[in-house]
Amino acid sequence: MDKIKLITDSASDITIEQERENDITVLNYSFLLDEKSYESRVDVTNEEFYRLLENSPSLPSTSQITVFRFTELYESVWAEGYTDAVVTLINKEASATFGNAEAAREQFYEAHPECRDSFRIRLIDSRTYTFGYGYAVLAAAEMVKAGKSADEVEAFILDWLSHVLIYFAPYTLKYAKKSGRIPGAVAVVGEALGIKPIMRICDHKIDNNEMIRGEKKLVPKIAEKVMSEIEVGSPYIVLNGNNPADGDTMEKAMTDALGYAPVARTEIGAIISSHAGPKVVGVVFRSKNANY
């Protein structure tokens, strides 16, 4: 029987409580803001991070998870008798973390060639962010508890990630301007006119999908877009930042449209909020069509 260790990173927005309850190893990112270093989920809560972000003139810079940290982890997991490490990480086009995990795997097998068949390190590029892959890891943990094989767990995660989409919207263009996702002049005019972007995350990319005018239109428009693409009957997750009331509105809109509630409500962490701001709303869901 396979003994499986699930591993991910803190950009998945899995909480410390979920990590402990499900025997998942979550590697925390560190970030630098106003010349001070913080470890996500350890030094600051999401709420504290939102306040730091709102009061800072700059955006945080996030450090990658190093080859050394992955090598140490592989050694530890192997020593504990696991047969499989299923490692699901942030979109590799947004961070060097996935490449470091690959390099560490090669170093591990060079040091332990006898382990290539007995200890399998399965690396998965999520191609996405936040609970787009955090949900898949949590659902995989239930499969592990039920005694599913490593092949079945990996296949489930890959299938979810091949279909997952995220629509979300920031309530201000301030942070998108700082990050360069929206040109400065466009952001200034947009703020003056009350224009908000609806962003779509799919297969490594965050695209400005549509610009609409007025906050009140954000939730209905996101719900409309989700309904046009969702695999009806499949689970979905509502996202919000420091605005739980907007998350409540999003949850009601989706529940009314689909006839069933989300499987989770999740606060976004540093990765999306750094670029979109602390006040956002969105939905993570499974598309009826594969994305790649």
C-alpha positions as CSV (number, residue, x, y, z in Angstrom):
1,M,0.0,0.0,0.0
2,D,1.3,3.5,-0.9
3,K,2.3,5.8,1.9
4,I,1.6,9.3,0.5
5,K,2.9,12.7,1.6
6,L,1.1,15.7,0.1
7,I,3.2,18.8,-0.2
8,T,2.3,22.3,-1.4
9,D,3.3,25.9,-0.8
10,S,1.6,28.7,1.1
11,A,0.4,30.5,-2.1
12,S,-2.2,27.7,-2.2
13,D,-3.9,29.5,0.7
14,I,-4.3,26.4,2.7
15,T,-4.6,27.4,6.3
16,I,-2.4,26.1,9.2
17,E,-5.4,24.4,10.6
18,Q,-6.2,22.6,7.3
19,E,-2.6,21.7,7.0
20,R,-2.5,20.0,10.4
21,E,-5.9,18.3,10.1
22,N,-5.0,16.8,6.8
23,D,-1.3,15.9,7.3
24,I,-0.2,18.2,4.5
25,T,3.2,19.8,4.4
26,V,2.9,23.4,3.4
27,L,6.1,25.3,2.6
28,N,5.8,29.0,3.5
29,Y,6.9,31.8,1.2
30,S,8.7,34.8,2.7
31,F,8.2,38.3,1.4
32,L,9.8,41.6,1.8
33,L,7.8,44.7,2.4
34,D,9.1,48.2,3.3
35,E,12.5,46.5,3.9
36,K,11.2,44.1,6.5
37,S,11.0,40.3,5.9
38,Y,7.9,38.2,6.8
39,E,7.1,34.5,6.6
40,S,3.6,34.0,5.3
41,R,1.2,32.3,7.7
42,V,3.7,32.6,10.5
43,D,4.7,36.2,11.1
44,V,1.4,37.8,9.8
45,T,-2.2,36.7,9.4
46,N,-4.1,37.5,6.2
47,E,-5.8,40.4,8.0
48,E,-2.4,41.8,9.1
49,F,-1.0,41.5,5.6
50,Y,-3.9,43.4,4.2
51,R,-3.3,46.2,6.6
52,L,0.4,46.3,5.8
53,L,-0.4,46.3,2.1
54,E,-2.9,49.2,2.4
55,N,-0.4,51.3,4.3
56,S,2.7,50.7,2.1
57,P,3.7,52.8,-0.9
58,S,5.2,49.7,-2.6
59,L,4.3,46.1,-3.3
60,P,5.9,43.2,-1.5
61,S,8.5,41.0,-3.2
62,T,8.2,37.3,-2.7
63,S,11.1,35.0,-2.4
64,Q,11.1,31.6,-4.1
65,I,11.3,28.3,-2.1
66,T,14.9,27.2,-2.5
67,V,16.4,24.0,-3.8
68,F,17.9,23.4,-0.3
69,R,14.5,23.5,1.4
70,F,13.1,21.0,-1.1
71,T,16.1,18.7,-0.7
72,E,15.8,18.8,3.1
73,L,12.1,18.0,2.8
74,Y,12.6,15.1,0.4
75,E,15.2,13.6,2.7
76,S,12.9,13.9,5.7
77,V,9.9,12.4,3.9
78,W,11.9,9.5,2.6
79,A,13.4,8.9,6.0
80,E,9.9,8.7,7.4
81,G,9.1,5.8,5.2
82,Y,6.8,7.4,2.6
83,T,6.6,5.8,-0.8
84,D,5.3,8.8,-2.7
85,A,5.6,12.6,-2.3
86,V,2.9,14.4,-4.3
87,V,4.1,18.0,-4.7
88,T,1.7,20.5,-6.1
89,L,3.1,24.0,-6.5
90,I,2.3,27.5,-7.7
91,N,2.2,28.3,-11.4
92,K,5.7,27.7,-12.6
93,E,5.6,30.8,-14.9
94,A,5.1,33.0,-11.9
95,S,7.9,31.6,-9.6
96,A,11.2,29.7,-9.8
97,T,9.8,27.5,-7.0
98,F,8.8,24.7,-9.4
99,G,12.1,24.6,-11.1
100,N,13.8,24.5,-7.7
101,A,11.7,21.5,-6.8
102,E,12.7,19.7,-10.0
103,A,16.4,20.5,-9.3
104,A,16.1,19.2,-5.8
105,R,14.5,16.0,-7.0
106,E,17.4,15.3,-9.4
107,Q,19.9,16.0,-6.5
108,F,18.0,13.6,-4.3
109,Y,18.1,10.8,-6.8
110,E,21.7,11.4,-7.6
111,A,22.5,11.0,-3.9
112,H,20.1,8.0,-3.5
113,P,19.8,6.2,-6.9
114,E,18.3,3.2,-5.2
115,C,15.2,5.3,-4.4
116,R,14.1,6.0,-8.0
117,D,11.6,3.2,-8.0
118,S,10.8,2.9,-4.2
119,F,10.3,6.6,-3.4
120,R,8.5,8.5,-6.1
121,I,8.6,12.4,-6.1
122,R,5.6,13.5,-8.2
123,L,5.9,17.1,-9.2
124,I,2.8,19.0,-10.4
125,D,2.8,22.5,-11.8
126,S,-0.6,23.8,-10.8
127,R,-0.7,26.4,-13.6
128,T,-2.8,28.6,-11.3
129,Y,-3.0,30.3,-7.9
130,T,-4.6,30.3,-4.5
131,F,-7.4,27.7,-4.0
132,G,-7.3,26.9,-7.7
133,Y,-4.8,24.3,-6.5
134,G,-5.3,24.5,-2.7
135,Y,-8.7,22.8,-3.1
136,A,-7.2,20.0,-5.2
137,V,-4.6,19.3,-2.4
138,L,-7.3,19.3,0.3
139,A,-9.5,17.0,-1.7
140,A,-6.5,14.7,-2.4
141,A,-6.0,14.5,1.4
142,E,-9.4,12.9,1.7
143,M,-8.4,10.4,-0.9
144,V,-5.3,9.6,1.0
145,K,-7.3,9.0,4.2
146,A,-9.6,6.7,2.2
147,G,-6.7,4.6,1.1
148,K,-6.5,5.6,-2.5
149,S,-3.2,4.9,-4.4
150,A,-0.7,7.5,-5.3
151,D,-1.6,7.1,-9.0
152,E,-5.2,7.8,-8.2
153,V,-4.3,10.9,-6.1
154,E,-2.0,12.3,-8.8
155,A,-4.6,11.6,-11.5
156,F,-7.3,13.5,-9.6
157,I,-5.1,16.5,-9.0
158,L,-4.1,16.7,-12.6
159,D,-7.6,16.3,-13.8
160,W,-8.9,19.1,-11.5
161,L,-6.0,21.4,-12.6
162,S,-6.7,20.7,-16.3
163,H,-10.2,22.1,-15.8
164,V,-9.9,24.8,-13.1
165,L,-10.8,28.4,-13.8
166,I,-10.8,31.5,-11.6
167,Y,-12.7,34.7,-12.1
168,F,-12.0,37.5,-9.7
169,A,-12.3,41.2,-9.5
170,P,-10.4,43.9,-7.5
171,Y,-12.4,46.8,-6.1
172,T,-9.6,49.3,-6.9
173,L,-7.1,49.6,-9.8
174,K,-4.4,50.9,-7.4
175,Y,-2.6,47.6,-7.0
176,A,-2.9,46.5,-10.6
177,K,-1.3,49.8,-11.5
178,K,1.6,49.2,-9.1
179,S,2.1,45.7,-10.4
180,G,2.0,46.8,-14.1
181,R,-0.9,44.6,-15.0
182,I,-2.8,47.7,-16.0
183,P,-1.0,50.8,-17.4
184,G,-0.8,53.8,-15.1
185,A,-2.8,56.1,-17.4
186,V,-5.6,53.6,-17.8
187,A,-5.7,53.0,-14.1
188,V,-6.1,56.7,-13.3
189,V,-8.9,57.2,-15.8
190,G,-10.5,53.9,-14.7
191,E,-10.5,54.9,-11.0
192,A,-12.1,58.3,-11.9
193,L,-14.8,56.6,-13.9
194,G,-15.4,53.7,-11.4
195,I,-14.2,51.1,-13.9
196,K,-13.3,47.7,-12.5
197,P,-11.5,44.8,-14.3
198,I,-12.7,41.2,-14.1
199,M,-9.7,39.0,-14.2
200,R,-9.6,35.4,-15.5
201,I,-6.9,32.9,-14.4
202,C,-6.4,29.9,-16.6
203,D,-3.4,27.8,-17.7
204,H,-0.5,30.0,-16.3
205,K,-2.1,33.3,-17.3
206,I,-4.0,36.1,-15.5
207,D,-5.9,38.1,-18.1
208,N,-8.0,41.2,-18.0
209,N,-11.2,39.5,-19.2
210,E,-13.6,42.5,-19.1
211,M,-13.9,46.1,-17.8
212,I,-17.2,47.1,-16.2
213,R,-18.4,50.2,-14.5
214,G,-19.6,50.2,-10.9
215,E,-18.9,48.0,-7.9
216,K,-22.5,46.7,-7.8
217,K,-22.1,45.0,-11.2
218,L,-19.0,43.0,-10.1
219,V,-20.7,40.1,-8.4
220,P,-23.5,39.6,-10.9
221,K,-21.0,39.7,-13.8
222,I,-18.6,37.2,-12.2
223,A,-21.6,34.9,-11.5
224,E,-22.7,35.2,-15.1
225,K,-19.2,34.4,-16.4
226,V,-18.9,31.4,-14.1
227,M,-22.3,30.1,-15.1
228,S,-21.3,30.2,-18.7
229,E,-18.3,27.9,-18.2
230,I,-18.9,25.8,-15.0
231,E,-19.4,22.1,-15.0
232,V,-22.8,22.1,-13.3
233,G,-22.8,19.9,-10.2
234,S,-19.1,20.2,-9.6
235,P,-17.6,21.9,-6.5
236,Y,-16.7,25.5,-6.4
237,I,-15.1,27.9,-4.0
238,V,-15.8,31.6,-3.2
239,L,-12.9,33.9,-2.7
240,N,-12.7,37.2,-0.8
241,G,-10.1,39.3,0.8
242,N,-10.7,41.8,3.6
243,N,-14.4,42.1,2.5
244,P,-16.3,39.1,3.8
245,A,-19.6,40.9,3.1
246,D,-18.8,40.9,-0.6
247,G,-17.9,37.2,-0.3
248,D,-21.4,36.6,1.3
249,T,-23.0,38.3,-1.7
250,M,-20.9,36.3,-4.1
251,E,-21.8,33.1,-2.3
252,K,-25.6,33.9,-2.4
253,A,-25.4,34.8,-6.1
254,M,-23.7,31.5,-6.9
255,T,-25.9,29.4,-4.6
256,D,-29.1,30.9,-6.2
257,A,-27.7,30.3,-9.7
258,L,-26.6,26.8,-9.2
259,G,-28.9,25.5,-6.5
260,Y,-26.1,24.4,-4.2
261,A,-23.5,26.1,-1.9
262,P,-19.8,26.4,-2.4
263,V,-17.6,23.7,-0.8
264,A,-15.5,26.4,0.8
265,R,-14.9,30.1,1.4
266,T,-11.3,31.2,1.3
267,E,-9.4,34.4,2.0
268,I,-6.9,35.2,-0.6
269,G,-3.3,35.4,0.5
270,A,-0.3,37.5,-0.4
271,I,0.1,36.4,-4.1
272,I,-3.2,37.6,-5.5
273,S,-3.7,40.4,-3.0
274,S,-0.3,41.9,-3.8
275,H,-1.4,42.5,-7.4
276,A,-5.1,43.0,-7.0
277,G,-5.3,44.6,-3.5
278,P,-6.8,43.3,-0.3
279,K,-10.4,43.8,-1.4
280,V,-11.4,41.3,-4.1
281,V,-14.1,38.8,-4.8
282,G,-14.1,35.8,-7.0
283,V,-14.9,32.1,-7.7
284,V,-12.7,29.1,-8.2
285,F,-14.5,26.4,-10.3
286,R,-14.3,23.4,-12.6
287,S,-14.8,24.2,-16.3
288,K,-17.0,21.9,-18.4
289,N,-14.1,21.9,-20.9
290,A,-10.5,21.0,-20.4
291,N,-8.2,24.1,-20.5
292,Y,-5.1,22.2,-21.9
